[in-house]
């Protein structure tokens, strides 16, 4: 431990250690620095004030000057709009119910549909009636003089509109082992060769049979769409239908498993065998 001297702090009377420049108790300066901290003038060893600027060199330290805070910007009262919330402003606006608009739109749509139905009816009420292609068209009115329609023409259409091509004729037989094939409704279906057995056929003939073999004839007058070419070669499919509905196939119907293929227009003695029961 360093030896003490007779010197003591002039601020708090605490004994000073030898060579100390500051009091160990209060921090007061007890020995001037060799150079003034303010003006940098040389300081004698026994000086208590600076001879250049008069700054105090010995004694209690002056309190540190706090940096001056920047002044807050002033805002003119008119620049900030005054808004005081009221109870009315805190209440959310009422939710609008969309029921009235939806009802009006539905009524307008229904009225539009009714108008369209009436217009379509008025436009088509005098048009010729469409008949099922499986039932055949209505009988064509005989020309003046009672002459029958030209042979080979499409039923219900002028002979000049019938596509060229001679009709196909033949017979339908039932394979051995398929018992129970009696009377019923038979559909003879014609498709272009290589076309799958799906979608609308080229021509269809409905034949009511009472026994087998059953004769059939299929020509341009049996086309599903008049004006299509009847040029072949064709595939022939046959179905003995139990319910008489050409759009359905029911268990028990008799069909030919493979089509009679490569049939040309004008072919005769064509034989199709019903060899499969659905």
LINQUIRA-V945952 format. One record per pair of residues at least 4 apart in sequence whose C-alpha atoms are under 6 Angstrom apart, sorted by the first residue. I is the first residue (numbers start at 0). J is the second residue. Records with the same first field share a line. If there is no record, write none. Layout:
I->J ; J
//
This chain:
3->16 ; 17
6->15
7->12 ; 13 ; 14 ; 15
8->12 ; 13
20->28 ; 29 ; 30
21->26 ; 27 ; 28 ; 29
22->26 ; 27
27->58 ; 59 ; 60
28->57 ; 58
29->57
31->56 ; 57
33->42
34->39 ; 40 ; 41 ; 42
35->39 ; 40
47->56 ; 57
48->53 ; 54 ; 55 ; 56
49->53 ; 54
120->124
130->136
133->205
136->155
138->155
139->155
141->145 ; 147
142->146
152->158 ; 161 ; 220
153->161 ; 220
162->226 ; 228
164->229 ; 230 ; 264
165->264 ; 265
166->217 ; 218 ; 264 ; 265
167->216 ; 217 ; 218 ; 264 ; 265 ; 266 ; 267
168->215 ; 216 ; 267
169->214 ; 215 ; 267 ; 268 ; 269 ; 270
170->213 ; 214 ; 215 ; 270
171->212 ; 213 ; 270 ; 271 ; 272
172->211 ; 212 ; 272
173->272 ; 273
174->273 ; 274
181->210
182->208 ; 209 ; 210
183->207 ; 208
184->207 ; 239 ; 240 ; 243
185->205 ; 206 ; 238 ; 239 ; 240
186->204 ; 205 ; 237 ; 238
187->203 ; 204 ; 237
188->203 ; 235 ; 236
189->201 ; 202 ; 234 ; 235
190->200 ; 201 ; 233 ; 234
191->233 ; 234
192->232 ; 233 ; 234
201->222 ; 223
202->221 ; 222 ; 223
203->221
231->263
232->261 ; 262 ; 263
233->261 ; 262
234->258 ; 259 ; 260
235->258 ; 259
236->258
237->254
238->253 ; 254
239->252 ; 253
240->252
241->252
250->277
251->276 ; 277
252->276 ; 277
253->275 ; 276
254->273 ; 275
255->272 ; 273 ; 274 ; 275
256->275
//
